[in-house]
Amino acid sequence: MNFAGTLSRSALTYADNAAVSKGHSIVLNYAQLSDRVSKLAYSLRYSLALKKNDRVALIMKNCPEIIETIYAVWHAGLSVVPINAKLHPREFGYILEDSGAKVCFATGELMEFVTDAKTDAPLLDHIIEVGTSSYEKLFDRSAMPLEDLAPTDLAWLFYTSGTTGRPKGAMLSHRNIHSMTMNYLADVDTIDPNDCIIHAAPMSHGSGLYALPHIARGANNIIPESGGFDVAETLDLIQFWPQSTFFFAPTMVTRLINAPNINQSDISNLKTIVYGGAPMYLNDTLKALEILGPKLVQIYGQGESPMTITGLPKHIVNNKKHPNYFERLSSVGIARTDVEIRIVSDNGEPKDVGEVGEIIVRGDVVMKGYWNNPEATANSIRDGWLWTGDVGNIDAEGFLTLKDRSKDLIISGGTNIYPREIEEILLKHPSVYECAVVGRPHADWGEEIIAFITTHPNTSVTKEDLNELCLEHIARFKRPKDYRFVDKLEKNNYGKILKTELREILKRE
């Protein structure tokens, strides 16, 4: 089960279809992409002397080459180590060393940092800059037949963001990514060969993974000229490319719908925005539906269960007549195909309907374990179940609502307080743009609630205003004890607010 075979099949069926584009221009059709992949695979195995199951790192800003390198690595029977291009060079070095990668492909602007990182990675034999003559020489080879692989062979070694310590490498097999792909087609969206996906989010994570079902169906993969997310460029690409899909973090959706010219922009070509990776607050979701139309799909997943735990598909998002519409819209949806979910106590006892506990997951999409970390694997996977570290509850209709990460739970006066509930209320104020609620140690109460707030440009709000808003909607004990108005909230490379840093700020005071 070599997943690269999906590209080979698409090349036979959709040979002349655009496979990879940049900006407004087609770069490769499927026949050309498949040919380049098989030749690069040959170079990896025989020119660079890699052995089956060796690791190949990719430290690349979004670019056309990222797709052919991913599939060439798999075609050759090797494993991809995707590394976010926004990481610090020391983080590059740690992942390169820990993964034992022997080859690293990088984009030009990152070559200096990758070269510096090599000192921490003694097994790294080759650093190859994509788009150069040296890179193109790797294609002056014969085509390599598709390497035969077992379903359990490592395909994608994804390192967690590491907001609470050293990142861990989640081992995703070919079976895992095949299951993710089939779940996308079953639950998220249909894909037509005339569709496209525009990769504005990092392809080292969600957007890159969602290239896989699109390639399996012969659709086009569009790389923005900027290599990232720019609102004006995104709106231009939507206008240019019909039937366009995006994977966005919620913060990207928020930036798009708050663009000054969004109401004057032609977004009729927009087919779907799949969003996930962090909570999407109810008010933001309603505003996005009003502006973008019925084109939103929410997914909940983790690097350990890639993009696939639950989903909130279009037909549910758009069913405004359902009596529980707002409750459903505030949830992360229902279990995906071939995925089992339970809510359990700390000792693993199942919780009743509606009760809050830790979310555990089982299915073919769950990772093999953590690379070279049997202790972390044993803590996270127990009796075949992945313990997510997320806290939530499931209602009588099977809808999962996230409360928070277990580490973000605030316990004040012996009572569990879920920051997301408070954040939802604070965002109701028209001046509040983003917010994050965290706990600060308190001698008497254990923790007290502190809210960090950013505001929309040219607007203002006071502590008194927010206190009044909270008291209208939630119990007094859940009201923040203080508010911090800041210019911005720091986020990790995938758009999640770094609450760990906010707690550190409070500790230093």
C-alpha positions in Angstrom: 0.0 0.0 0.0 2.2 2.8 -1.3 0.1 6.0 -1.2 2.0 7.4 -4.1 0.1 5.0 -6.3 -2.9 7.4 -6.1 -0.8 9.8 -8.2 0.1 7.1 -10.7 -3.6 6.3 -11.2 -4.5 9.9 -11.6 -1.8 10.3 -14.2 -3.4 7.6 -16.2 -7.0 8.9 -15.9 -6.4 12.6 -15.9 -3.1 12.9 -17.8 -3.8 16.3 -19.3 -5.5 17.9 -16.2 -3.6 20.6 -14.4 -2.0 19.1 -11.4 0.2 22.0 -10.0 -0.2 25.7 -10.6 1.4 28.8 -9.2 -0.5 32.1 -9.1 -2.5 32.2 -12.4 -0.2 29.8 -14.3 -0.3 26.0 -14.7 3.1 24.5 -13.9 2.5 20.7 -14.4 -0.2 18.4 -15.7 -0.7 15.0 -14.2 1.3 13.1 -16.8 4.3 15.5 -16.2 4.0 15.4 -12.5 4.0 11.6 -12.4 7.0 11.5 -14.7 9.0 13.9 -12.6 8.1 12.0 -9.4 9.3 8.7 -10.7 12.6 10.2 -11.9 13.2 12.0 -8.7 12.4 8.8 -6.8 15.2 7.0 -8.8 17.7 9.7 -7.8 16.7 9.5 -4.2 17.3 5.7 -4.1 20.2 5.3 -6.4 22.0 8.6 -6.8 21.7 9.7 -3.2 21.9 6.1 -2.0 18.9 6.2 0.4 17.5 2.9 1.6 13.9 1.9 2.0 12.2 3.6 4.9 14.9 6.3 5.3 13.6 9.8 6.2 13.7 12.8 3.9 13.0 16.3 5.4 11.2 19.1 3.7 11.9 22.6 4.9 10.1 24.6 2.3 7.9 27.6 2.0 4.8 26.7 -0.1 6.0 26.2 -3.6 5.2 23.8 -6.6 8.2 21.6 -5.8 6.8 20.6 -2.5 4.2 18.3 -4.1 6.6 16.5 -6.4 9.1 16.0 -3.6 6.5 14.5 -1.2 5.3 12.0 -3.8 8.8 11.2 -5.0 9.8 10.3 -1.4 6.8 8.0 -1.1 7.3 6.6 -4.6 10.8 5.6 -3.6 9.7 3.9 -0.4 11.0 6.6 1.9 9.3 8.7 4.6 8.5 12.4 4.6 9.5 14.7 7.5 7.5 17.9 6.9 9.0 20.9 8.8 7.3 24.2 9.1 9.4 26.8 7.4 8.6 29.4 10.1 10.4 27.5 12.8 13.6 28.7 14.5 16.9 27.2 13.1 17.4 25.4 16.4 14.0 23.7 16.0 15.1 22.7 12.4 18.2 21.2 14.0 16.4 19.3 16.6 13.9 17.8 14.2 16.6 16.9 11.6 18.7 15.2 14.3 15.8 13.4 16.0 14.3 12.1 12.8 17.6 10.9 11.5 16.8 12.5 8.1 19.6 11.9 5.5 18.4 14.3 2.9 16.7 17.7 3.2 15.0 19.7 0.5 14.7 23.4 1.2 13.7 26.6 -0.6 16.3 29.2 -1.3 15.5 31.7 1.4 15.9 29.0 4.1 19.2 27.4 2.9 21.4 29.4 5.2 19.3 28.4 8.3 19.2 24.8 7.2 22.9 24.7 6.6 23.5 26.1 10.1 21.1 23.5 11.5 23.1 20.7 9.9 25.7 20.9 12.8 23.0 19.4 15.0 22.2 16.6 12.5 25.2 14.4 11.9 23.2 11.9 9.8 22.1 14.6 7.3 24.2 13.9 4.1 22.6 16.2 1.5 20.9 19.6 1.6 19.2 20.3 -1.8 17.9 23.7 -2.8 14.7 23.2 -4.9 14.4 25.1 -8.2 18.1 25.1 -8.9 20.1 23.5 -11.7 21.4 20.9 -9.1 17.8 20.1 -8.2 16.8 19.7 -11.9 19.7 17.3 -12.5 18.0 14.9 -10.2 15.3 14.5 -12.9 17.9 13.4 -15.6 17.3 9.8 -14.6 15.2 6.8 -15.6 11.8 6.3 -14.1 11.7 4.2 -11.0 8.9 1.6 -10.5 6.6 2.3 -7.6 8.2 0.8 -4.4 6.1 -1.8 -2.8 5.3 -0.9 0.9 3.3 -2.4 3.7 0.3 -0.4 5.0 2.1 0.0 8.3 5.3 1.6 6.8 6.0 5.1 7.9 4.8 7.8 5.4 4.6 11.1 7.3 6.7 11.9 10.4 5.0 15.0 11.7 6.4 16.9 14.7 4.0 18.5 17.1 4.2 22.2 17.6 6.0 21.8 20.9 4.3 24.6 22.8 4.9 22.7 26.1 8.3 21.2 25.5 10.3 19.4 22.8 8.2 18.5 19.8 7.3 14.8 19.4 7.3 13.0 16.0 3.9 11.5 15.3 4.4 8.5 13.0 1.7 8.3 10.3 1.7 5.2 8.2 0.5 4.8 4.6 -2.7 3.3 6.1 -3.2 6.4 8.2 -2.9 8.9 5.3 -5.0 6.6 3.1 -7.7 6.5 5.8 -7.5 10.3 6.2 -7.9 10.7 2.4 -10.9 8.4 2.2 -12.5 10.1 5.2 -12.2 13.5 3.4 -14.0 12.1 0.4 -16.7 10.4 2.6 -17.3 13.2 5.1 -15.8 16.6 4.2 -16.4 17.3 0.5 -16.8 15.8 -2.9 -13.9 16.5 -5.4 -14.3 16.9 -9.1 -11.4 16.8 -11.6 -12.3 20.4 -12.4 -11.9 21.5 -8.8 -8.8 23.1 -7.2 -7.4 23.6 -3.8 -5.4 26.8 -3.1 -2.6 26.3 -0.6 -2.4 29.5 1.4 -1.9 27.7 4.8 1.4 25.8 5.4 1.7 22.6 3.3 3.9 21.1 6.1 0.6 20.4 7.9 -3.1 20.6 7.1 -3.1 22.1 3.6 -0.4 19.7 2.4 -2.4 16.7 3.8 -5.5 18.0 2.0 -3.6 18.0 -1.3 -3.8 14.2 -1.1 -7.5 13.7 -1.8 -7.4 16.4 -4.5 -4.5 14.6 -6.3 -6.3 11.3 -5.9 -9.2 12.9 -7.8 -7.2 14.7 -10.5 -7.8 18.2 -9.2 -5.5 21.2 -9.4 -3.2 22.4 -6.6 -2.6 26.2 -6.6 0.4 27.7 -4.9 0.0 31.5 -4.3 2.9 33.6 -5.7 3.5 34.8 -2.1 3.8 31.2 -0.9 1.4 32.0 2.0 -1.7 33.7 3.1 -2.4 37.3 1.9 -6.0 38.5 2.0 -5.8 40.5 -1.3 -4.0 37.7 -3.1 -6.5 35.1 -1.8 -9.4 37.1 -3.1 -7.7 37.4 -6.4 -7.1 33.7 -6.7 -10.7 32.9 -5.8 -11.8 35.2 -8.6 -9.4 33.6 -11.1 -9.8 29.8 -10.3 -13.2 28.2 -10.5 -14.4 25.7 -7.8 -11.7 26.6 -5.3 -11.2 25.1 -1.9 -9.0 26.2 1.0 -7.9 24.7 4.3 -7.8 27.6 6.8 -7.0 28.0 10.4 -9.9 29.9 12.1 -7.7 33.1 12.4 -7.4 33.0 8.6 -11.2 32.9 8.1 -11.5 35.8 10.5 -8.9 37.9 8.6 -10.7 37.1 5.3 -14.2 38.1 6.4 -12.9 41.2 8.1 -11.1 42.4 4.9 -12.2 46.0 4.1 -13.1 45.1 0.5 -14.7 41.6 1.2 -18.2 42.8 0.3 -17.1 44.2 -3.0 -15.1 41.1 -4.0 -16.3 38.4 -6.4 -16.2 35.2 -4.4 -18.6 33.2 -6.6 -15.8 30.7 -7.5 -15.4 29.8 -3.9 -16.5 26.2 -3.4 -15.4 25.3 0.2 -13.4 26.5 3.1 -12.4 23.7 5.5 -11.3 25.1 8.8 -9.8 23.5 11.9 -6.8 23.5 14.2 -8.4 25.8 16.8 -11.8 26.9 18.0 -14.0 28.9 15.7 -16.2 31.0 17.9 -20.0 31.1 17.2 -20.2 34.8 16.3 -17.3 34.4 13.8 -18.9 31.4 12.2 -22.2 33.2 11.8 -20.5 36.2 10.3 -18.5 34.0 7.9 -21.7 32.2 6.7 -23.3 35.6 6.1 -20.4 36.9 4.1 -19.1 33.7 2.3 -22.4 31.8 2.0 -23.0 28.1 2.7 -19.4 27.0 2.0 -17.9 26.2 5.4 -16.9 22.8 6.7 -15.4 22.4 10.2 -13.0 19.5 11.0 -11.4 18.5 14.3 -8.3 16.4 14.3 -4.7 16.3 15.6 -1.3 15.6 14.2 -1.7 12.2 15.9 -5.0 11.6 14.1 -4.5 13.8 11.0 -7.4 16.1 10.2 -9.8 13.3 11.1 -11.7 12.9 14.4 -15.0 14.7 13.9 -16.6 17.0 11.2 -19.3 19.5 10.8 -20.3 19.1 7.1 -22.1 21.7 5.0 -25.6 20.1 5.2 -25.5 20.5 9.0 -23.8 23.9 9.0 -26.5 25.2 6.7 -29.6 23.6 8.3 -30.7 26.7 10.1 -34.2 25.2 10.7 -32.9 22.6 13.1 -34.0 23.3 16.7 -30.4 22.7 18.0 -28.8 24.7 15.2 -26.7 27.0 17.3 -25.6 24.2 19.6 -24.5 22.2 16.6 -22.7 25.2 15.1 -20.8 25.6 18.4 -19.7 21.9 18.3 -17.0 20.3 16.2 -19.5 17.9 14.7 -20.0 14.1 14.6 -17.5 11.3 14.4 -15.9 10.8 11.0 -16.3 7.6 9.0 -14.3 4.7 10.6 -13.6 6.7 13.7 -14.8 5.9 17.3 -14.9 8.5 20.0 -15.4 8.2 23.7 -15.6 10.7 26.6 -13.9 9.3 29.7 -12.7 10.1 33.2 -9.1 10.2 34.2 -9.1 6.5 34.9 -10.8 5.7 31.6 -14.3 5.1 32.8 -16.9 6.2 30.1 -18.8 9.3 30.8 -22.6 9.6 30.3 -24.2 11.7 27.6 -23.5 15.3 28.2 -20.9 14.8 30.8 -17.5 16.4 30.3 -14.3 14.4 30.2 -11.2 13.6 28.1 -11.8 12.8 24.4 -10.3 9.5 23.3 -10.3 8.2 19.7 -9.8 4.9 17.9 -9.5 4.1 14.2 -7.2 3.5 11.2 -6.4 7.2 11.1 -4.7 7.1 14.6 -0.9 7.3 14.4 1.5 4.4 15.0 3.0 6.2 18.0 5.8 8.8 18.7 9.1 8.4 17.0 11.8 7.1 19.3 9.6 7.8 22.3 8.0 4.7 23.7 7.1 6.4 27.0 5.1 9.2 25.3 3.5 6.6 23.0 2.4 4.5 26.0 0.9 7.6 27.7 -1.0 8.6 24.6 -2.1 5.3 23.1 -3.8 2.9 25.6 -5.5 -0.3 24.4 -5.6 1.1 20.9 -7.2 4.4 22.0 -5.6 7.8 21.4 -5.9 10.0 24.5 -6.1 13.5 22.9 -5.6 15.7 25.9 -8.7 17.6 24.8 -11.8 18.0 27.1 -15.3 17.9 25.8 -18.7 16.2 25.9 -21.0 14.4 23.4 -24.7 15.2 23.3 -27.6 12.8 22.7 -27.3 13.3 18.9 -23.6 12.5 18.8 -22.3 16.0 18.5 -18.9 16.6 20.1 -18.3 20.0 21.8 -14.8 20.9 22.8 -14.4 22.6 26.1 -10.6 23.1 26.1 -7.3 21.4 26.2 -7.0 19.7 29.5 -4.0 21.9 30.3 -6.1 25.0 29.7 -8.8 24.1 32.1 -9.1 26.6 35.0 -9.9 25.3 38.4 -11.0 28.2 40.7 -12.5 27.5 44.1 -12.7 23.8 43.3 -14.9 24.5 40.2 -13.9 23.6 36.6 -14.1 26.6 34.4 -13.7 26.3 30.6 -12.0 29.3 29.0 -13.8 28.8 25.7 -17.2 29.5 27.2 -15.9 32.9 28.5 -14.2 33.7 25.2 -17.4 33.1 23.3 -19.1 35.7 25.4 -16.3 38.3 25.2 -16.4 38.0 21.4 -20.0 39.1 21.4 -18.7 42.7 22.0 -18.4 44.4 18.6 -15.0 46.0 19.5 -13.3 42.7 20.5 -11.3 41.2 17.7 -9.5 38.3 19.5 -9.4 37.1 23.1 -7.7 34.4 25.2 -8.7 33.4 28.7 -6.1 31.8 31.0 -5.8 31.0 34.7 -3.4 32.8 37.0 -2.3 31.2 40.3 -4.2 32.5 43.4 -3.4 31.8 47.0 -7.0 31.4 48.1 -8.9 30.2 45.0 -6.2 28.1 43.3 -6.6 30.1 40.0 -8.3 33.3 39.0 -9.5 34.2 35.5 -7.5 36.6 33.3 -8.7 37.7 29.8 -6.3 39.0 27.1 -8.1 41.2 24.6 -7.3 42.7 21.2 -9.7 45.1 19.6 -10.8 46.0 16.0 -9.0 49.1 14.5 -10.3 52.4 15.6 -12.5 50.9 18.3 -12.3 50.7 22.1 -13.8 48.8 25.0 -13.4 49.1 28.8 -13.2 46.6 31.5 -16.5 47.8 32.8 -18.1 47.1 29.4 -16.8 43.6 29.4 -17.8 42.9 33.0 -21.3 44.0 32.2 -21.4 41.8 29.1 -20.2 38.8 31.1 -22.7 39.3 33.8 -25.5 39.3 31.3 -24.6 35.9 30.0 -22.6 33.8 32.5 -22.4 33.1 36.2 -20.5 35.8 38.2 -17.8 33.3 39.3 -16.8 32.8 35.6 -16.3 36.6 35.0 -12.6 37.5 34.5 -11.0 39.1 37.4 -8.8 41.3 35.2 -8.5 42.2 31.5 -5.2 42.8 29.6 -5.6 44.9 26.4 -2.7 44.0 24.1 -1.8 44.9 20.5 -1.8 41.2 19.4 -2.0 37.7 20.7 1.0 35.5 19.8 0.3 32.4 17.8 2.2 29.3 16.8 3.0 28.6 13.2 -0.4 27.0 12.6 -2.4 29.9 13.9 -3.2 28.7 17.5 -3.0 31.3 20.2 -0.1 30.5 22.6 -1.8 30.4 25.9 1.4 28.9 27.4 3.1 32.2 26.7 0.2 34.2 28.2 0.5 32.2 31.4 4.3 32.8 31.5 3.6 36.6 31.2 1.3 36.4 34.3 3.9 34.4 36.2 6.5 37.1 35.6 4.4 39.9 37.0 
